[in-house]
Amino acid sequence: AKRSGRLSENIEIRVPAYKDRKEIWESYLNKKNIEGINIESLVLSTEGFTGADINEAVNQACLYALFDNENKMKFEHLDKACEIILWGRGNDLDIKPNDLYRTAVHETGHAVLAMRYGIKVNRVTIIPRQGALGVTHILRDENKFSESFTGLKNRIAMLLGGIIAEKVMFGEYEAGGTGDLN
């Protein structure tokens, strides 16, 4: 909201696009001792990351390498750091095996329909994070600024894939799955 007597301009600061994110990753990583790091994969899977997020991921990955007694930072260290920035640390919930199985079915439903409709899946996890029992992370085409009606229908189908899988496997779906459309 604008306040009288204040600047009348709204300044929008966007998160770095693909090209800029790639340059930021390269800038941070060229100062580090690294091994087996696929920058292209990092750039694609970190859409929405700011420069500060990338800096945090690199610093955190350095710590993971240190904890693993490695003298070089590896892709798995960066991958773990990025996952925590995206979704937070895993919760230590005491999840019953039946609930874990249901979550796996739900996330598999998302992944299967994503692949069916040509939506790229980056990862699927059933580690509870930030209010979700599982996550299916998809990759967008950042050079695409609009979506066809068919593309929207495919994305909605993928979002509904979790509760559809639950309905097929268990005859009903849990209320938690309805949050997929939010």
Secondary structure, 3 states (H helix, E strand, C coil): CCCCCCCCCCCCCCCCCHHHHHHHHHHHHCCCCEECCCHHHHHHHCCCCCHHHHHHHHHHHHHHHHHCCCCCEEHHHHHHHHHHHHHCCCCCCCCCHHHHHHHHHHHHHHHHHHHHCCCEEEEEECCCECCECCEEEEECCCCCCCCCHHHHHHHHHHHHHHHHHHHHHHCCCCHHHHHHHC
